[in-house]
C-alpha cells in the first residue's frame, strides 16, 4: 500500500507542474492580447506638443585664461636690493610713474657720474645754442655739443630707470612680485600693470570649425557665475604650424572690474542664431536609413513626415523643412509608433512609460 501511494505521488507532481505552466502561459497570452486590444481600440499612448517658433543658437565653447586688454610686466634692470615699493595691488597708476625703487649707490649703475655728466652736457649745449643764435660758433661745433648732450641724457635716463622702475602703461597694479629688502637679479619680474576694464583672450580653433567664426560675433565669458559680454575682434587667416589651429582673439567688457585679470573662464562664441526657428529635441526625431522623420498628429493618427535638419547643437535640432509653426508633433513615444498608427494623447501621464 505504501508503494502504491508513493508511486501515485510520483505522477501527481509532474501533472501539477504542467498545469501551473499552462495556466501561466494562458495568462501571459491573455495579457498580450489585452494590451494589443487596448492599442487597437484606444491608440498607442504618446505625449505631444505644438510646434512654436523659438530661438536656436549654434556655438563653440572654450576654456581659456582672461587677461587685461592692455597688460605689461616691469622687470629689474639691475641686480640689487629693493629699496621701496611705492604702490599696492589694486592701485591705479599713470604710465611712467615710479613703482619700485633701488639704491642709487650701486657701483654698476654709475648713477652719480651719469647725473653729473648729463648736467654738464646740458649746460654746454645750452651755451652753444646761444652762441649759434648769435653767429659766434660753427655749425659743426654746435652739432658736436648736441651729440654729447644726447648721449649724456640717454645715460642719465638709463640710470634713473634702473633705480626707479616705472609703470610701462596706465592701469591697475594686478601683481607685485617683490617686497622691500628683497634681493633680485637683473630680469626678475617686479610688478604687472593691467588695464582690465576690458579683458581679452585668444582661443585656438581647428580648421574644421574656423569657417563658422567671424569678426563681430557675440561672445560670453563666464567665471564663478559672473558673465561678461564680448565679441570676436580678430580671426587669423593662417594656420599656426605648432598648434595646428587658427588663433581667434576676443575682447570682453568688464564693468567695475568684476573679473580679475588672469583667471580661467569658460568662453562661448555664438556662431549662429535664429530667433524664429523650428526646433526639435533629439527624442522627437526618428533617424533611419531612409531619412529623418517626425510624427504629426492628424485625426488621432500619427503621420510620419520627412525632415531636413539644418543644424545640430547638443540635443537640439533646427528643422529647415518638413514642419511649420502650429503642427502638433509626438514628443514622447516616437520609437513605439509607425506611420498611420492610432494614438492616444496622454500628456503629463506616466502611462507612456508603463505601456
WOGI-V247473 format. One record per pair of residues at least 24 apart in sequence whose ideal C-beta (glycine too) atoms are under 7 Angstrom apart, sorted by sequence separation. I is the first residue (numbers start at 1). GAP is how many residues later the second one is. If there is no record, write none. Layout:
BEGIN
i: (I,I)
gap: (GAP,GAP)
END
This chain:
BEGIN
i: (78,125,169,171,172,228,229,74,165,168,170,228,80,167,169,228,121,122,78,121,294,302,199,294,78,78,121,219,221,228,296,297,207,226,285,296,226,282,296,297,118,281,295,117,118,213,281,282,294,295,302,304,210,223,303,118,232,279,280,302,117,118,279,302,204,206,272,279,280,295,301,302,205,223,301,114,115,204,205,277,278,301,302,114,204,223,295,300,301,204,205,222,300,221,222,274,114,202,203,278,284,202,221,284,297,202,203,278,284,111,219,220,286,110,200,201,219,283,286,109,200,219,284,200,283,111,217,218,109,198,199,217,109,198,217,198,199,198,213,197,196,213,104,212,102,197,199,102,196,101,199,101,203,100,196,98,99,201,98,99,194,98,99,97,96,97,96,95,94,95,93,95,95,94,93,100,92,93,91,90,91,90,77,78,89,77,89,87,89,89,174,76,100,74,85,100,99,85,74,85,85,72,82,84,72,82,82,70,82,81,82,93,70,81,82,68,80,79,68,79,79,76,78,76,77,76,76,75,76,75,75,76,75,73,74,74,73,71,72,71,70,68,69,68,69,68,69,69,68,69,67,66,67,67,66,65,64,64,62,60,66,69,71,66,68,67,66,67,65,66,65,66,63,64,63,64,61,62,61,59,60,59,59,60,59,57,58,58,57,57,55,56,55,56,55,53,54,56,53,53,54,51,48,58,58,57,43,56,56,51,53,52,51,51,50,51,50,51,48,49,48,48,49,48,46,47,47,46,47,46,45,44,46,44,44,44,46,48,44,43,44,45,46,47,48,43,44,47,43,45,42,47,45,46,45,45,35)
gap: (24,24,24,24,24,24,24,25,25,25,25,25,26,26,26,26,27,27,28,28,28,28,29,29,30,31,31,31,31,31,31,31,32,32,32,32,33,33,33,33,34,34,34,35,35,35,35,35,35,35,35,35,36,36,36,37,37,37,37,37,38,38,38,38,39,39,39,39,39,39,39,39,40,40,40,41,41,41,41,41,41,41,41,42,42,42,42,42,42,43,43,43,43,44,44,44,45,45,45,45,45,46,46,46,46,47,47,47,47,48,48,48,48,49,49,49,49,49,49,50,50,50,50,51,51,52,52,52,53,53,53,53,54,54,54,55,55,56,56,57,58,58,59,59,60,60,60,61,61,62,62,63,64,65,65,66,66,66,67,67,67,68,68,69,70,70,71,72,73,73,74,74,75,76,77,78,80,80,81,82,82,83,84,84,84,85,85,86,86,87,87,89,90,91,91,91,92,93,94,94,95,96,96,96,97,97,98,99,99,100,100,100,101,102,102,103,104,105,106,106,107,108,108,109,109,110,111,112,112,113,114,114,115,116,116,117,119,121,121,123,125,126,126,127,127,128,129,130,131,131,132,133,133,134,135,136,137,139,141,149,155,182,190,193,193,194,195,195,197,197,199,199,201,201,203,203,205,205,207,209,209,210,211,211,212,213,213,214,215,216,218,218,220,221,222,223,223,223,224,225,225,227,249,253,255,256,257,260,262,272,272,273,274,275,276,276,278,278,280,280,281,282,282,283,284,284,285,286,286,287,288,289,291,292,293,297,297,297,298,299,299,299,299,299,299,300,300,300,301,301,302,305,306,306,307,310,320)
END
